[in-house]
Amino acid sequence: MRQLPELRHSLLWGPAVALALGACSQQATSVVTAPASPAAPMAATPAPAGPAFEIPVEYYTLPNGLRVVLSPDHTAPTATVAAYYAVGFRTEPRNRTGFAHLFEHLMFQGSQNLGKAEFIQLIQKNGGALNGSTRFDFTNYFEVVPSNKLETILWAEADRMRGLAINQGNLTNQQGVVKSEVRVNVLNQPYGGFPWLDMPQKANKNWNNAHNFYGDLKDLDAANLADTKAFFKTYYAPNNAVLAVVGDFEPAEAKAWVEKYYGNIPSATPPPKPDLTEPRQEQEQRFSKDDKLASKPALAFAYHMPERNTPEYYALIMLDQILLQGNDSRLYQALVQKRGYSDGVSGGINSDLGNQFNYNGPMLWMGSIIYDPSVQADSVVSVLDQEISRLAKTGIDQATLDLAMVKIRSAFYDQLSGSDNFGRADLLAAFALFDNDPARINRIEDEFRKVTPELMQKTIREYLRPGNRTIITVNPLAKS
Amino acid sequence: MNKLIIGLLGAALVATTVDAQAQKPKAKSKIPARPAAAATPAAPKESPPEGSAPRDFALPAKEEFTLDNSLKARLVPYGQVPKVTMMVAIQAGNVHEAANEVAVADLLAKLLQEGTASRSATQLAEQVARMGGTLSISAGLDQTTLWASCLSEYAPQLAALMADVVLHPALPASELPRLKTDLKRQMNLARSYPGTQARQKYSAAIYGSHPYGRPLPTDAQLDALTLEQVQSFYKNQFGGQRTSVYVAGRFDAPALRQAIGSAWKDFPQGPAPRIEIAKPLTKGDVLTLDRPSAPQSTIVVGLPAVDPSNPDFIRLRVMNSLLGGSFGSRITRNIREDKGYTYSPYSYVETHYRTGNWTENADVTTADTYNSLREIMSEVERLQKTPPTAEELQGIQNYEGGMFVLRNSTPGGIIGQLNTLDLHGLPETYLTEQVRNINAVTPQQVSETARKYMRPEAMTIVVVGDKKQIDPQLKKFQAERKKPL
């Protein structure tokens, strides 16, 4: 590939590029959508559905409230540990935008038995890799190590669940690092923050869902040690967390280690539940954003999603497949293949920050496109309207549903595999954290099979109506 | 491919290792229950549990065959998920373009997605989707690659479809204006990113007029491309001798072998593999690009190095990992975790056919441009003067060994490794003995390698940022450069 930047994606941290988990091949987006014309028959008759694929799931709760998910997978001699805390950027303090993410950085700055940088060194010298990330409804920490080092990692992750030991120097240092992160991912890039950071702020009305969660630089500067103590105490208790272990291990052994290292971490008063509700949107909203670093106009659209886990939610995931995912999708075919407005259209549900499963509150279905000045924003919007109303008018037949289903299944398998097993750990942890039911991982396909053409129609009418959407256009101010 | 990471690093990762390392015996202390959020660490510290003996890791077995037209196929059964990943690599890329047809490989890659003699572009997209599949085609510097994946049961059909795309492309003239417009937009966007700007300047400086050093194609160059040029590039550069088909995942091997054999049998033998080897140069230049009022300086600093066919390569990689190529590396600890100048510093060895280069890359606070360059150089010099301790090196060797396991534990990763062998003409032992070779590197060799390949005075330095603020800093840096820092 020519070295083209990935729009809307953060800079990869170098060494990971080499791994890239084989992903040069597969775009994160799943495959996609619907035939506009009858497709040529396949050369061969399709085989029956692929081999049954069941994920082992063992789930239990320690007396201190820590929820634990174990899922053995002996494909490669690696083990993955993921600690998920039920706190994300929706729940950070009002005068401290960006704090949930800043705090995530602080979790690497020292605990009782591991000084600054020692956690990272411990993982690395044991042949492992690690990362952490902050999302709408959780903050996660994960490591992948050779499976013979699982106990070492469980011990280390417990050490910081037990408490942090950081000083003003560490805090100041990470404030600098996080400000650099915001600069590199947002401020010094064309289309910085578009649309992933901009759209929630415009489409949502409730501050929790609608503030700048990367953080205003002045808020990041204002954070102090007292804030970090209070934040840890409120959110970082075992009863507000899930620990997922996936990979090459023996469950009995893993259970004993979890008991040994996590069993006596004290629980805390559960944190307050924030009100995340959003009012039903009645009127379309449009916004324009000047971008002095961008040389081409762009447009993003977003619709409020149905509530998670309702029948309409599953229907909308299927609509995303039909409309937006992959080169066969209605929008790709209409905007790219047929009209040549752009070389691609991207987006999805919780796109850029996760997937359709790992969140727990109001969410947007979003898409975006960068095009030439010769194209009018209104032309893009009218294609969007045409494709949605075509679906509404002509209905969705079983063949279209089947196509969406096969794409969902295939993308789901991708998520469940990978040498780092991160995708599997992420799903299990999210289902434990939000649904108290990680075994859902084996039933999720059935939920999509229940979706009927009628339900699709109902979902289009209520959720894909113009009054339920927000549009942001980018006004490019840089010279081509 | 990647989700935006609002997090510690900005990328996902993972790893594993091979050798148990010598650690101090661990204290068997009981973990005292402590209140959450301890303000200060309490002594004495506990040591981490050591873990057990490493489990065996063997590279997955593969099956290989060659067709009469010299096309090579490699099949690797792997994993439990009912999916299969395939890649067709054709040694025809930007390096094969003449000076008057820059980006013709990119245009051809785009045209290959526009259908075949028997499938329109839309039908192609739909048929792939019905297999639960994806297909993406791109031109690189040395190769054009087709990556695809699908549900296992459709493996033979996908293999046949990929062959059809390469053997019978429609190359429709009607789509040329649209695809050129797309390419122009993509290049235009790419040129607006500071990271691309810096890398482009750096590559131009060290590779000069060789295709690796070419700037991104201009609108004029793209407008000038003709369908005839695309057709003749296809005819003159594509063929069985330059093509490999890789498959990894779960599949019915006999059916897939048969599908590949019959789908590709009419592919012409085509030209022999040939890549014009670049002779990179470095004069120690400092190059800047003005990005007025940019809040950061985007730094690329580096010089020519070696590629995997060179016996020094593994040493260079271990040295790189210790110096700047891992999260726990010296430069990262220094300019990120100690000084807080930057979020994502990293170094890596970029490899091409029979040549390569090393760079350290970082986006740093504008005011710390001088400081960052100085710290980078001082870490290089420190490593040249003093070998790392055996313990520090062992940690890096474990890390690299762990990464090797990870790289070889996904279908896409396995395919990438095999393609590396083929592209660079490396023996199997490059993979089978890699971990042993990583672990054989000594602390003295790390320093020797740093002295041999890292020459601070000869490094090309590129800084993209606010010239007003960076020029005085660079002046100061240059004034001190020949002296020991």
Contacts between the chains, C-beta under 8 A, distances in Angstrom:
chain1	res1	chain2	res2	distance
A	1	B	138	5.2
A	1	B	139	7.9
A	1	B	140	5.4
A	2	B	94	7.5
A	2	B	106	7.0
A	2	B	139	7.8
A	2	B	140	7.6
A	2	B	141	7.9
A	2	B	190	7.2
A	2	B	216	6.7
A	3	B	190	7.7
A	3	B	196	6.1
A	3	B	199	5.6
A	3	B	200	8.0
A	4	B	186	6.4
A	4	B	189	7.6
A	4	B	190	4.6
A	4	B	196	7.0
A	5	B	189	7.8
A	5	B	190	6.4
A	5	B	193	4.3
A	5	B	195	6.0
A	5	B	196	5.7
A	6	B	1	7.1
A	6	B	2	6.8
A	7	B	189	7.2
A	8	B	4	6.5
A	9	B	1	7.8
A	9	B	2	5.3
A	9	B	3	7.3
A	9	B	4	5.4
A	10	B	2	7.8
A	10	B	4	5.0
A	10	B	5	5.3
A	10	B	6	7.6
A	10	B	10	4.3
A	10	B	11	7.7
A	11	B	10	5.5
A	11	B	195	6.8
A	11	B	344	5.1
A	11	B	363	7.5
A	12	B	2	6.4
A	12	B	10	6.1
A	12	B	11	4.1
A	13	B	9	4.2
A	13	B	10	4.8
A	13	B	11	4.3
A	13	B	13	7.7
A	13	B	327	7.1
A	13	B	344	5.4
A	13	B	346	5.9
A	14	B	325	6.3
A	14	B	344	7.7
A	14	B	346	2.6
A	14	B	347	6.8
A	14	B	348	5.1
A	14	B	361	7.1
A	15	B	13	7.0
A	15	B	321	7.4
A	15	B	325	5.5
A	15	B	326	5.4
A	15	B	327	7.4
A	15	B	346	6.6
A	15	B	348	7.2
A	15	B	403	7.3
A	16	B	9	7.3
A	16	B	11	3.5
A	16	B	12	6.1
A	16	B	13	4.4
A	17	B	11	7.1
A	17	B	348	7.3
A	18	B	348	7.3
A	18	B	403	7.3
A	18	B	407	7.2
A	19	B	12	8.0
A	19	B	13	6.1
A	19	B	14	6.8
A	19	B	403	6.6
A	19	B	406	5.8
A	19	B	407	5.9
A	19	B	413	7.1
A	20	B	1	7.3
A	20	B	2	7.8
A	20	B	412	7.8
A	21	B	12	6.7
A	21	B	14	7.6
A	21	B	410	5.7
A	21	B	412	6.9
A	21	B	413	6.8
A	22	B	85	6.9
A	22	B	410	4.1
A	22	B	411	5.9
A	22	B	412	1.8
A	22	B	413	4.4
A	22	B	414	7.7
A	22	B	415	7.1
A	22	B	416	6.7
A	23	B	1	4.5
A	23	B	2	6.9
A	23	B	412	6.3
A	24	B	1	7.1
A	24	B	147	6.6
A	24	B	412	6.8
A	24	B	416	7.2
A	25	B	85	5.8
A	25	B	87	6.5
A	25	B	134	7.9
A	25	B	136	7.4
A	25	B	147	3.7
A	25	B	148	7.6
A	25	B	149	6.4
A	25	B	412	4.5
A	25	B	415	7.5
A	26	B	1	7.1
A	26	B	85	7.5
A	26	B	134	5.9
A	26	B	147	7.3
A	26	B	149	5.7
A	26	B	412	6.9
A	27	B	1	5.4
A	27	B	134	6.4
A	27	B	136	6.6
A	28	B	1	5.2
A	28	B	2	6.5
A	28	B	3	6.2
A	30	B	134	7.9
A	31	B	128	7.1
A	31	B	129	5.1
A	31	B	132	6.4
A	31	B	133	6.0
A	31	B	134	5.1
A	32	B	129	5.9
A	33	B	129	6.7
A	35	B	126	5.0
A	36	B	122	6.8
A	37	B	122	6.9
A	39	B	123	6.2
A	39	B	126	4.4
A	39	B	127	6.5
A	39	B	130	6.8
A	40	B	118	7.9
A	40	B	119	6.6
A	40	B	123	5.2
A	40	B	127	6.8
A	42	B	127	6.7
A	42	B	130	6.8
A	42	B	157	6.1
A	43	B	157	6.0
A	43	B	160	6.7
A	44	B	156	6.9
A	44	B	157	5.7
A	46	B	130	7.9
A	46	B	153	6.8
A	46	B	154	7.0
A	47	B	153	3.6
A	47	B	154	7.4
A	48	B	153	7.3
A	49	B	153	7.6
A	50	B	82	3.6
A	50	B	151	5.2
A	50	B	152	5.2
A	50	B	153	5.3
A	51	B	82	5.0
A	51	B	152	7.2
A	51	B	250	7.7
A	53	B	80	7.3
A	53	B	81	6.4
A	53	B	82	5.8
A	73	B	80	7.5
A	75	B	78	8.0
A	75	B	79	5.5
A	75	B	80	5.8
A	75	B	409	7.1
A	76	B	16	7.8
A	76	B	57	7.6
A	76	B	405	6.7
A	76	B	406	7.8
A	76	B	409	3.7
A	77	B	16	6.6
A	77	B	54	7.5
A	77	B	55	4.2
A	77	B	56	7.2
A	77	B	57	5.3
A	77	B	405	6.7
A	78	B	14	6.9
A	78	B	15	7.8
A	78	B	16	4.9
A	78	B	405	6.7
A	78	B	406	6.8
A	78	B	409	6.7
A	80	B	14	7.3
A	101	B	6	5.5
A	101	B	7	7.4
A	104	B	7	6.2
A	104	B	8	6.5
A	105	B	8	6.1
A	108	B	8	6.2
A	110	B	41	7.1
A	111	B	41	7.8
A	112	B	34	6.8
A	112	B	38	5.9
A	112	B	41	5.6
A	112	B	42	6.3
A	112	B	45	7.5
A	112	B	46	7.9
A	113	B	41	7.6
A	113	B	45	4.7
A	113	B	46	4.6
A	113	B	47	7.8
A	113	B	48	7.7
A	115	B	41	7.2
A	116	B	337	7.2
A	117	B	328	7.3
A	117	B	333	6.2
A	117	B	337	5.5
A	120	B	327	5.6
A	120	B	328	5.2
A	121	B	328	4.9
A	121	B	395	6.9
A	122	B	48	6.0
A	124	B	15	7.7
A	124	B	326	6.1
A	124	B	327	6.5
A	124	B	328	4.2
A	124	B	395	6.4
A	124	B	396	7.9
A	124	B	398	7.8
A	124	B	399	4.7
A	125	B	21	6.9
A	125	B	328	7.5
A	125	B	394	7.3
A	125	B	395	3.1
A	125	B	396	7.7
A	125	B	398	5.5
A	125	B	399	6.6
A	126	B	17	6.3
A	126	B	21	7.8
A	126	B	51	7.2
A	126	B	398	6.2
A	126	B	402	7.5
A	127	B	15	5.3
A	127	B	16	4.8
A	127	B	17	2.2
A	127	B	18	7.0
A	127	B	398	4.4
A	127	B	399	5.8
A	127	B	401	5.6
A	127	B	402	2.7
A	127	B	403	7.8
A	127	B	405	7.6
A	128	B	14	7.2
A	128	B	15	4.6
A	128	B	16	6.7
A	128	B	17	7.5
A	128	B	399	7.7
A	128	B	402	5.8
A	129	B	13	3.3
A	129	B	14	4.3
A	129	B	15	4.1
A	129	B	327	7.9
A	129	B	402	7.4
A	129	B	403	7.4
A	129	B	406	7.3
A	130	B	8	7.8
A	130	B	13	7.0
A	130	B	327	7.5
A	131	B	5	7.0
A	131	B	7	5.9
A	131	B	8	5.5
A	131	B	9	5.1
A	131	B	11	7.1
A	131	B	12	5.9
A	131	B	13	6.0
A	132	B	7	5.1
A	132	B	8	4.4
A	133	B	5	5.2
A	133	B	6	6.0
A	133	B	7	3.3
A	133	B	8	7.3
A	134	B	6	5.2
A	134	B	7	6.1
A	135	B	6	7.5
A	144	B	13	7.2
A	144	B	14	3.3
A	144	B	15	5.9
A	144	B	16	7.2
A	144	B	406	7.0
A	145	B	15	6.8
A	145	B	16	6.3
A	145	B	17	7.9
A	145	B	402	7.2
A	146	B	15	7.7
A	146	B	16	3.7
A	146	B	17	4.7
A	146	B	18	7.4
A	146	B	54	5.8
A	146	B	55	7.4
A	146	B	402	5.8
A	146	B	405	6.8
A	147	B	16	7.7
A	147	B	55	5.9
A	148	B	20	7.5
A	148	B	51	4.9
A	148	B	52	4.6
A	148	B	53	6.1
A	148	B	54	4.8
A	148	B	55	5.9
A	149	B	17	7.5
A	149	B	51	4.1
A	150	B	51	7.0
A	151	B	49	4.6
A	151	B	50	8.0
A	151	B	51	5.4
A	151	B	52	7.7
A	152	B	48	5.0
A	152	B	49	5.5
A	152	B	50	6.7
A	152	B	51	4.8
A	155	B	48	5.3
A	155	B	49	5.3
A	156	B	48	6.1
A	158	B	31	7.9
A	162	B	31	7.6
A	162	B	34	5.9
A	162	B	36	7.1
A	162	B	38	7.6
A	163	B	34	5.8
A	163	B	35	7.0
A	163	B	36	5.1
A	163	B	37	5.0
A	163	B	38	3.9
A	164	B	37	6.1
A	164	B	38	7.2
A	165	B	38	5.6
A	165	B	39	7.1
A	165	B	40	6.0
A	165	B	41	4.1
A	172	B	340	7.2
A	173	B	337	6.8
A	173	B	338	7.2
A	173	B	339	7.7
A	173	B	340	4.4
A	174	B	340	7.3
A	175	B	340	7.5
A	176	B	339	7.8
A	176	B	340	2.9
A	176	B	341	7.2
A	176	B	365	7.4
A	177	B	336	5.9
A	177	B	337	7.8
A	177	B	340	5.3
A	177	B	342	7.4
A	177	B	343	5.4
A	178	B	343	7.5
A	179	B	365	7.8
A	180	B	296	7.1
A	180	B	340	7.5
A	180	B	341	7.1
A	180	B	342	5.2
A	180	B	343	4.0
A	180	B	344	7.9
A	180	B	363	6.8
A	180	B	364	7.3
A	180	B	365	6.3
A	181	B	6	8.0
A	181	B	10	7.5
A	181	B	343	3.9
A	181	B	344	7.5
A	183	B	295	4.8
A	183	B	296	4.9
A	183	B	343	8.0
A	183	B	363	7.0
A	183	B	365	7.7
A	184	B	296	6.4
A	184	B	343	5.7
A	184	B	344	6.3
A	184	B	363	4.4
A	185	B	4	7.3
A	185	B	6	7.9
A	185	B	10	7.7
A	187	B	295	5.2
A	187	B	296	7.9
A	188	B	194	6.0
A	188	B	291	7.8
A	188	B	294	5.6
A	188	B	295	5.6
A	188	B	296	4.9
A	188	B	298	7.7
A	188	B	363	7.0
A	189	B	193	6.5
A	189	B	194	7.5
A	190	B	189	7.1
A	190	B	192	4.6
A	190	B	193	6.8
A	196	B	4	6.1
A	213	B	6	7.7
A	214	B	6	6.5
A	229	B	37	5.0
A	229	B	39	7.2
A	232	B	36	6.3
A	232	B	37	4.4
A	233	B	36	5.7
A	233	B	37	5.2
A	236	B	36	6.9
A	236	B	37	7.8
A	237	B	36	6.4
A	248	B	55	6.9
A	261	B	31	7.0
A	264	B	31	6.8
A	264	B	33	4.8
A	265	B	33	7.5
A	265	B	36	7.8
A	266	B	33	6.3
A	266	B	35	7.2
A	266	B	36	6.6
A	268	B	36	6.4
A	293	B	192	6.2
A	294	B	192	6.7
A	295	B	188	5.7
A	295	B	189	7.1
A	295	B	192	5.4
A	296	B	185	6.2
A	296	B	188	6.6
A	296	B	189	6.4
A	326	B	125	7.2
A	326	B	129	5.6
A	326	B	134	6.9
A	327	B	113	7.6
A	327	B	125	4.0
A	327	B	128	7.5
A	327	B	129	7.7
A	327	B	135	7.7
A	328	B	122	7.4
A	328	B	125	3.9
A	328	B	126	4.7
A	328	B	128	7.2
A	328	B	129	4.1
A	332	B	125	7.7
A	333	B	122	6.2
A	333	B	125	7.4
A	337	B	121	6.0
A	337	B	122	6.3
A	337	B	125	7.7
A	340	B	177	7.9
A	340	B	178	3.8
A	340	B	181	6.4
A	340	B	182	7.5
A	342	B	182	7.2
A	342	B	185	7.2
A	343	B	182	3.9
A	343	B	185	6.9
A	343	B	186	6.2
A	352	B	3	6.0
A	352	B	4	4.5
A	353	B	3	6.6
A	353	B	4	6.2
A	353	B	6	7.2
A	354	B	3	6.8
A	370	B	185	7.2
A	370	B	189	6.7
A	371	B	185	7.7
A	372	B	181	6.9
A	372	B	185	6.0
A	403	B	126	8.0
A	403	B	129	6.2
A	403	B	130	6.2
A	406	B	129	7.6
A	406	B	130	6.4
A	406	B	131	7.6
A	406	B	132	4.6
A	406	B	151	7.1
A	407	B	129	6.1
A	407	B	132	6.1
A	409	B	132	6.1
A	409	B	151	7.2
A	410	B	83	6.8
A	410	B	132	3.0
A	410	B	133	7.1
A	410	B	149	7.8
A	410	B	150	7.0
A	410	B	151	5.5
A	413	B	81	4.8
A	413	B	82	6.5
A	413	B	83	5.0
A	413	B	151	7.6
A	414	B	81	7.8
A	414	B	83	6.8
A	414	B	149	7.6
A	416	B	81	6.1
A	417	B	79	6.1
A	417	B	80	7.7
A	417	B	81	4.1
A	417	B	83	7.1
A	417	B	410	7.3
A	418	B	410	5.6
A	419	B	14	6.3
A	419	B	405	7.7
A	419	B	406	4.8
A	419	B	407	7.8
A	419	B	408	8.0
A	419	B	409	3.3
A	419	B	410	4.7
A	419	B	413	6.6
A	420	B	12	6.5
A	420	B	13	7.0
A	420	B	14	3.4
A	420	B	406	6.7
A	422	B	12	6.0
A	422	B	14	7.1
A	478	B	192	6.2
A	480	B	188	5.7
